[in-house]
Amino acid sequence: MERVGVFDSGDCFDDPNVVYDGPLSGTEGRTMSNDNLISQEIAPADKTAAKQKTEDIWALLPFLVNIPAEDKKGFPVIAKGRAGMDEDFITQMTQRPELVPGFVNMTEVNKDLKLRRDLEDILPRLEQLVEAIKDTTALANHDNYLAYLAFYNNVKAAQQRGVPGADALLATLAKYFPGGRRKATPAPTPPTP
């Protein structure tokens, strides 16, 4: 039986549902799940607005400071293991003012406590936001890396097949994959007769 214009799959060349070198029906815009973990864009106006809102927070809290990591190591702080410390000390210092050292200003102690509590109320949501931005950036980074790696592997295959220009392209890209390129083992010398 002669089959003219038919793939082995049973699809005909003149079938309107068959597209040569195109996506399978129903797969438009989809890629393998492990190659494309996120597919989003930020509209320029939204990016500008988000950056402005970040600046708005800085403007609302102009007293915020950044302390070098090395300096933070020497800062004694009230850690989570000291739950209740604030309440006990504030209560006792208020009830026994004669035992509070003269250089300790209770107005400032209470002001610092309120500031800590106010910032601690704001911080969790901001930490979630920062973590989400970092995680989403990591997904986009992952997607780019896999796409670049696939291209790099194709360039390596093209170079092995002698495709013109592949040598130079591979030399340009190889620096990003330092462990992935091995020196070719020279072919064994045929024995002399």
N, C-alpha and C positions, 0 to 999 in steps of 0.2 A: 504494500500500500504506500503510495507516494504522498508525503505531507508537504505541501508547498506553503511557505509563509508561516510556519508554525514552530515555536520554540519547543524544546523537550518538555517544558512545563505545561504545555497544552494551550498557552496563550498565543493568539494569532497576531501577526504584524499589523493587521488593519483593525485590531480591537482598540476602540477609543480609550479603554481603561489601561492600556499598556503604554508606558512611556519609556523610550530607550534612554538609559543612563539617567533616569529621574527617580524621584522618591517612590516608594511603594505606596499604594493607595492607603490613605489614613495615617501616613507617617510624616506628612509635611511638617517641617519645622521641628521635628523631634530627632534627638540623637540618643545614643546609648546612655542610660542613666548614669553610669559611672564616669562618662566623659563630659557631661554637662549638668552639674549639680545645681546651677542657678542660671536663670536667664531673665535678668531685669535691667532696667535703665532708670536713671534719675533724670527727670526733666531739668533743663538748665535753671528754670525758675524755682523748682523745688530745692535744687542744690544751693542756690543763692539764699533762699529762705532759711534752709537748715543751718547754713553757715551764719546767717544773721542772728538766728535764735541762740546759737552758741555764743556769739558776741554779746547778745542781750543778757545771758546768764553772767558773763564776766562783768558786764556793766552793773547788774543788780548786786553782785557780790565783789566789789572792787578791792576788798581787803584780802582776797584769797592769795596765797603765796605758794611758790614751788620751792621745796627744800631739796638740795642735792642729796642723792641717795646715801652718800658717805656721812653726811651730817645727821641723817635720820637714825643711823645706827646708834648714836649716842643719846637719843632722846628717850628719857623714861616716860612711859605712858601708862594709862590705866587700861590694862588688857582685859579681854573677855573673862579671864579666870578670876577677876576681881569684881564680880557682879555684886552690887549693893554697896560698893565702896563710896560712891557719890552720896547716897542717902545717909549712910552712917556718919561720914565726915562732916557733911553740911549740917546735919542735926547736932552733932556734938560740938562743932565749932560755933554754932549759933547759940547753943545752951551754955557753953563755957568760953565766952569771949576772952576771959582773963588768961586762958592758956594759948590763945592764938598769938603767934609771934608778931611783934610790932610792924615788921616789914611786909606781912601778909595782909592784903587789903580784901576784906570780905565782899565788898561791892564788885571787885574785879573777879574774885573766885566765882561768885554767882553769875556774873556776866559771861565768863568763860564756859561755865556749865550750860547755860542757856544756848550759847553759840554752838557748842558741841551737839546738843540735842537737836537744835534746828538743822544743822548740817547733816546729822545722822538721819533725819527724816527725809532729806532730799537725796542723799547719797545712793540708797539702794536702786532707785529707778534709773539714776544716771549710770551706775555701774552696769545695770542690765543693758542700757542703751549702748555703752561703750563696748561691752562684750558682744552684743549683737552686731555692731558695726565691724568689729574685728573678725567675728566668725563669718559674716557675709563676705568680707574682703577675702578671707581664706578660701571660701568656696569659689569665688571668681578667680583667685590666684590658681587654685587647683585646676579649674577648667582651662585657663590659659596654658598652664604647664603641660597638660596632657595634649593639647592641640599642638604646642610647639614640639613636644617630643614625637608626636606622630609625623609632623613635617620633617623633623630631623632624621627620623628613621627612614622616611621615604627618600630623603636626599642621600643618605648612606647607601640605600639600595640602588638609586640612580647612579651613584658614583661607581658602585661595583659593576653595574651594567655598562659603564663607559658613556653615560649621557654627558654631552658637552656642557661645560660650566659647572658640573656637579662637584668637581674637585675643589674649585675655589669657594663655592658655597659651603661645602662641608668644612673647609678650613676656617671660614668665618664663624660657623655655628659651633664647632667642636669645643670651643673654650667654655661653653655653658654646660657641657656634659663631660667634665674632665675624666671621669672614671669609665666612660662608656666607649671610648675609642681605643682599640688595641692595635698594636703594630702587626701588620700582616706578616705571617710566618713565610719566609722565602720557600719557594717550591724546591723540593729535593733535586739535587743535581743527578741527572740520569747517569748510570754507570757507563764508563768508557769501554768500548769493545776491545 
